[in-house]
Amino acid sequence: MNVNITSRKFKAKDSLKSVIRNELKSLERFSEDILDADVVLHFTHMKDSIKTAEIKLQLPRKTLKVSESSEEFAKSISTATNKLARQLKQIKSKRKARVKQ
């Protein structure tokens, strides 16, 4: 899986980048078909310090997009990857049901 990390109007630390890569690597157990992952980090409101993480996964013939906001980037990324895991499980179960027919 190819991971692209973009941080808007700030420079992401290496520790944050490693957290993102580890979270995305955990998604590989749900689907081996993940081609690319694009992660965009930005501040929604600078004075309120609301941090948003947007993740886009490229699968063959399908694209999954998730956006999540919280007080910390790590928390936003964790919640977003949980949402993606649910979506990947659903895709996998639909695929298995189609094969059984």
C-alpha positions, 0 to 999 in steps of 0.5 A, spaced: 500 500 500 502 506 498 501 512 503 501 519 501 500 524 507 499 531 506 499 536 512 496 543 510 499 549 513 503 546 518 509 540 518 507 534 520 512 530 525 515 524 524 511 521 530 505 523 527 506 520 520 508 513 523 502 513 527 498 514 521 502 509 517 501 504 523 493 505 523 493 504 515 497 498 516 492 495 520 487 496 515 490 491 511 488 485 515 481 487 512 482 487 505 489 485 501 486 489 495 488 496 498 492 500 492 493 507 495 491 511 501 491 519 501 491 522 508 490 530 508 491 533 515 488 540 517 485 545 522 478 546 521 478 552 526 485 555 528 483 558 534 478 552 537 484 547 535 479 542 531 484 538 527 481 534 521 483 528 518 481 526 511 483 519 508 481 516 501 483 509 500 483 506 493 481 499 492 480 496 485 473 499 482 472 503 488 474 509 493 472 510 500 473 516 503 472 518 510 473 525 514 473 525 522 475 531 526 477 532 534 482 535 538 488 531 536 490 528 530 491 521 532 484 521 535 482 523 528 486 518 525 484 512 529 476 514 529 477 515 521 480 508 520 475 505 525 470 507 520 474 505 514 475 498 517 467 497 518 466 499 511 472 494 509 468 489 513 462 490 509 465 490 502 468 483 504 461 480 507 458 482 501 463 479 496 463 473 500 455 473 499 456 474 492 461 468 491 456 463 495 450 464 490 
